[in-house]
Structure formats: structure tokens, C-alpha cells
């Protein structure tokens, strides 16, 4: 195989790789880092993760309220138990 055929082969391989990446929605930034830009899928895992994020946000709000309010110790215990009950669901 001569040098011309090697160059053509390398260009062909790079071109095919770029087409496959574009088809799957993988892009590169200027630094060469790859990232996914495809449309988000609505599968079960995505929905489960979104529900978990909502739950965690609710817990954070409760913890912020507990930390900023001047509550009695009994009220704090009740709030913490509610959070524990939510996380076990």
C-alpha cells in the first residue's frame, strides 16, 4: 500500500467516525471534549431520576426551613422523622 492510499484510508476512517458520532448526537467542543446533544428520552430511568430530584429538592427545602427557623427540639424531631419516612417510600 502506497502513501496515497494510506492517506485516503485515514481520511475515510475519520469521515466515517464523524458521521457515526453525528448520527448518535455526539459533538465536540473546541477543546476536543465530547458531549451528547441528542433529544432527551422519556424512558423509565429518566422519569425515576426526575422523581428522585423532586424528592431531594423537597428534602432540601425542609432542611433549610429547619436550619433557619427557631423551632423547639420536639418540632425538629418531628420534621426529621417525616423526612426519614419520605425517603423510605
N, C-alpha and C positions, 0 to 999 in steps of 0.2 A: 504494500500500500504506500503510495507516494504522499508527499506533504500536502498536496492539494486535496486529495481525498480525505486526509485526516482533518483538515480544516473544515471541509464540507460536513464530515461526520460530527465534529464538535458543535458546529452551528446547528445542525439538525437536532442533536440531543438537547441543546439549550432551548431551542424553539419548542420542541415537544414538551419539555418540562414547564416552560412558561404557559403553554396552552392548558396543560393539565392543572396547574396552580390557578389559573384564571377561571377555569371551569368549576373548580371547587370553592372559589371565592377567597382564595388566599392571596394577599397582596404584600408588597414590601415597601417599607418607607425608605427615606434617603440613606439611613444608616444601615440598611440591609436587614432590619428586623422584620420578620414575617408576622402578619396578623390576619385574622379571619374577618371578612366583611359580608358574609352571606346573610340571608334573611334569617331571623331567629325562628327556630322551630317551636311549635306548640305541642311538645310531647309531654309525657307524664313526668319525666325528670325535671323539665323546666317548670312545670306547674308546682311540683313539690318544693323546688328551691324557692320559688316566689312566695309560697305559703310560709316557708321557714323564715324568709326575710321579713315578712309581715309580722310574724310572731316575735322575732328578735327585736324589731322596732318597737312593738308594744311593750316588751320587757324593758327596753332601754328607757321608754317614757316613764314607766312605773319607777324604775330605779332613780331616774332624775328627780321625780317628784319626792321619793323617799329621802333622797340626799338633800334636797333644798327645803323641804317642809320641816317645821319644828313639831314633829309628832311624838306622842308618847311611845314608850317601848312596846306596849301591847299592840298598838296600831302597826308598828313596824313589823312585829312578828306575824300579824295577820297578813300584811302585804307580801312578806317573804313567802309565807305558806301558799298564798294564791299563785305566786309566780312558780313555785315548785309544782303545784297542781297543773298549771298550764303546760309546763314543759314535759309532763308525763303523758300528756294526751297524744 
